[in-house]
């Protein structure tokens, strides 16, 4: 009886370890505290596979297996501590993956999910449980971050406190929990090649949003080459006039939308400012002046302003002339 009970418990534990959150998913996430050498074998044919890793200590990530070429991106987001708790000379965080795979190692990026039980930046995770995580992130925060970066859906999530197993992990073995966080709305961001330019110059404008937006709506105030666009990366945008001009971007996906504005400063570089009177009616009008210096002079030679009929007297005839002209519109 004792043997059968032990066997049953082992079977339950094995089933609990092999959790697949969405059998059609394409995102796999590994998280721990101690870091170490993480060897992942891609032994299942999952198209467009994305892998996220979060640890406190340094982590060396290696992607191999018969379907390793299916991996599109591997991203690390964690603290990258150098305690080397795993005794495997893991002295830095790096990713070794097949050619063509996008890789990125980020130090403690901001969490996209506010959670009082977890940290505000992505630094580590070790539990599927609820409650305070002792300074690390909650499982929900980790999943939210990577789904927000990758899009897609969660295939499985594997987490533990200690060093990664020396034998590595085959993705067919699954994970140990399925935090229920869904993808979040996008976060709008604009990338420009220059923020200050001269009149007549152009800048390159591109989308730097996160959260996998699927629609883009751009507005370029003051630009001459393009005033609006619905493509992700508009490219060259030109300005002829000096001033401050906002660039506005609205992005959206199936979950929600967001917007942001970036202001371009355009200066009249190389144009000499010429002070002078800029009123043509003035006697000292300067047609080459570019800045009015308040020096305009206006001369009035009429010694008897009330003598409308120029007979040398201000009398009834002048009043009648004024009345006859009263209300008329003067030419410009």
Residue pairs with C-beta under 8 A, 6 or more apart in sequence:
16 176
17 173
17 174
17 175
17 176
18 173
18 174
18 175
19 156
19 157
19 174
19 175
19 176
19 177
19 178
20 155
20 156
20 174
20 175
21 153
21 154
21 155
21 156
21 157
21 175
21 178
22 153
22 154
22 155
23 155
24 153
25 152
25 153
25 154
25 155
25 156
26 46
26 47
26 48
26 49
26 50
26 152
26 153
26 155
27 49
27 50
27 51
27 52
27 146
27 147
27 150
27 152
27 153
27 154
27 155
28 40
28 49
28 50
28 51
28 52
28 155
28 156
28 157
28 158
28 171
28 175
29 51
29 52
29 53
29 54
29 142
29 143
29 146
29 154
29 156
29 157
29 158
29 175
30 38
30 40
30 51
30 52
30 53
30 54
30 158
30 159
30 164
30 169
31 53
31 54
31 55
31 124
31 125
31 126
31 137
31 139
31 142
31 157
31 158
31 159
32 55
32 56
32 124
32 125
32 126
32 159
32 160
32 161
32 162
32 163
32 164
33 55
33 56
33 57
33 124
33 125
33 126
33 136
33 161
33 162
34 55
34 56
34 57
34 85
34 86
34 161
34 162
34 163
35 55
35 56
35 57
35 58
35 59
35 78
35 81
35 85
35 86
35 90
35 93
35 163
35 164
36 55
36 57
36 59
36 60
36 85
36 86
36 88
36 90
36 163
36 164
37 59
37 60
37 62
37 86
37 88
37 90
37 164
37 166
38 53
38 59
38 60
38 61
38 62
38 164
38 168
38 169
39 62
39 64
39 164
39 167
39 168
39 169
40 51
40 61
40 62
40 63
40 64
40 65
40 168
40 169
40 171
41 64
41 65
41 168
41 169
41 170
41 171
42 49
42 63
42 64
42 65
42 66
42 67
42 68
42 70
42 71
42 171
43 65
43 66
43 67
43 170
43 171
43 172
44 67
44 171
44 172
45 67
45 70
46 67
46 70
46 155
46 171
47 70
48 70
48 72
48 152
49 67
49 70
49 71
49 72
49 155
50 71
50 72
50 73
50 74
50 75
50 146
50 150
50 152
51 61
51 63
51 71
51 73
51 74
51 75
52 74
52 75
52 76
52 77
52 142
52 145
52 146
52 149
52 150
53 59
53 61
53 74
53 75
53 76
53 77
53 78
54 76
54 77
54 78
54 122
54 123
54 124
54 125
54 137
54 142
54 145
55 76
55 78
55 79
55 80
55 93
55 124
56 78
56 79
56 81
56 123
56 124
56 136
57 79
57 80
57 81
57 82
57 83
57 84
57 85
57 86
57 90
58 80
58 81
58 82
58 84
58 90
58 91
58 92
58 93
59 76
59 78
59 80
59 90
59 93
59 164
60 88
60 90
60 92
60 93
60 94
60 96
61 74
61 76
61 93
61 94
61 95
61 96
61 97
62 96
62 97
62 168
63 71
63 74
63 95
63 96
63 97
63 98
63 101
65 170
65 171
68 97
68 98
69 98
69 100
71 97
71 98
71 101
72 101
72 102
73 101
73 102
73 103
73 104
73 150
74 95
74 97
74 101
74 102
74 103
74 104
75 102
75 103
75 104
75 105
75 106
75 146
75 149
75 150
76 93
76 95
76 104
76 105
76 106
77 106
77 108
77 109
77 122
77 145
77 146
78 93
78 106
78 107
78 108
78 122
78 123
78 124
79 107
79 108
79 123
79 124
80 92
80 93
80 105
80 107
82 91
84 90
84 91
85 163
86 163
86 164
88 163
93 105
94 105
95 103
95 105
97 103
106 122
108 121
108 122
108 123
109 121
109 122
109 145
110 120
110 121
110 122
111 118
111 119
111 120
111 121
111 122
111 137
111 141
111 144
111 145
112 141
112 144
112 145
112 148
112 184
112 187
112 210
112 211
113 140
113 141
113 144
113 145
113 181
113 184
114 120
115 137
115 138
115 140
115 141
117 130
117 131
117 132
117 133
117 138
118 133
118 136
118 137
118 138
118 140
118 141
119 133
119 135
119 136
119 137
119 141
122 137
122 141
122 142
122 145
123 135
123 136
123 137
124 135
124 136
124 137
125 133
125 136
125 137
125 138
125 139
125 141
125 142
125 159
126 133
126 136
126 159
126 160
126 161
127 133
127 136
127 139
127 159
127 161
128 139
128 157
128 159
128 176
128 177
128 179
130 138
138 179
139 157
139 159
139 177
139 179
140 179
140 180
140 181
141 181
142 157
142 159
142 179
143 154
143 157
143 179
143 181
144 181
144 184
147 153
147 154
147 181
147 182
147 183
147 184
148 183
148 184
148 210
148 211
148 212
149 210
149 211
149 212
150 212
151 183
151 212
154 178
154 179
155 171
156 171
156 174
156 175
156 178
157 175
157 176
157 177
157 178
157 179
158 169
158 174
158 175
158 176
159 175
159 176
159 177
160 176
182 255
183 211
183 212
183 253
183 255
184 211
184 255
184 256
185 211
185 252
185 253
185 255
185 256
185 257
185 258
186 209
186 210
186 211
186 212
186 213
186 251
186 252
186 253
186 255
186 256
186 257
186 258
187 209
187 210
187 211
187 258
188 209
188 213
188 249
188 250
188 251
188 258
188 259
188 260
189 207
189 208
189 209
189 210
189 249
189 260
190 205
190 206
190 207
190 208
190 247
190 249
190 260
190 262
191 205
191 206
191 207
191 208
192 203
192 204
192 205
192 206
192 247
192 262
192 264
193 203
193 204
193 205
194 201
194 203
195 262
195 263
195 264
195 265
196 264
196 265
196 266
196 267
197 203
197 239
197 264
197 265
197 266
197 267
198 266
198 267
198 268
198 269
198 270
199 239
199 240
199 241
199 242
199 266
199 267
199 268
199 269
199 271
200 238
200 239
200 240
201 238
201 239
201 266
202 225
202 236
202 237
202 238
202 239
203 236
203 237
203 238
203 264
204 235
204 236
204 237
205 218
205 220
205 233
205 234
205 235
205 236
205 237
205 247
206 232
206 233
206 234
206 235
207 213
207 216
207 232
207 233
207 249
207 251
209 249
209 251
209 258
211 253
211 255
211 258
212 253
213 251
213 252
213 253
214 252
214 253
214 254
215 230
215 251
215 252
215 253
216 229
216 230
216 231
216 232
216 249
216 250
216 251
217 228
217 230
217 249
217 250
217 251
218 228
218 229
218 230
218 231
218 234
218 247
218 248
218 249
219 227
219 228
219 246
219 247
219 248
220 226
220 227
220 228
220 229
220 234
220 237
220 245
220 247
221 227
221 245
221 246
221 247
221 248
222 239
222 241
222 243
222 245
222 264
222 266
223 237
223 238
223 239
223 245
224 238
224 239
224 240
225 236
225 237
225 238
226 234
226 237
237 247
239 245
239 264
239 266
241 266
242 266
242 267
242 268
243 266
244 263
244 264
244 265
244 266
245 263
245 264
245 266
246 261
246 262
246 263
246 264
247 261
247 262
247 263
247 264
248 259
248 260
248 261
249 259
249 260
249 261
249 262
250 257
250 258
250 259
251 257
251 258
251 259
252 258
271 290
272 290
273 290
273 291
274 286
274 288
274 289
274 290
274 291
275 289
275 291
275 292
275 293
275 295
276 284
276 286
276 288
276 289
276 291
276 292
276 293
276 295
277 284
277 285
277 286
277 289
277 292
277 293
277 295
277 296
277 297
278 285
278 286
278 289
278 291
278 292
278 296
279 285
279 292
279 296
280 287
281 298
282 296
282 297
282 298
283 297
283 298
283 299
284 295
284 296
284 297
285 296
304 312
304 314
306 314
306 318
307 313
307 314
307 318
308 318
308 321
308 322
309 317
309 318
309 321
311 317
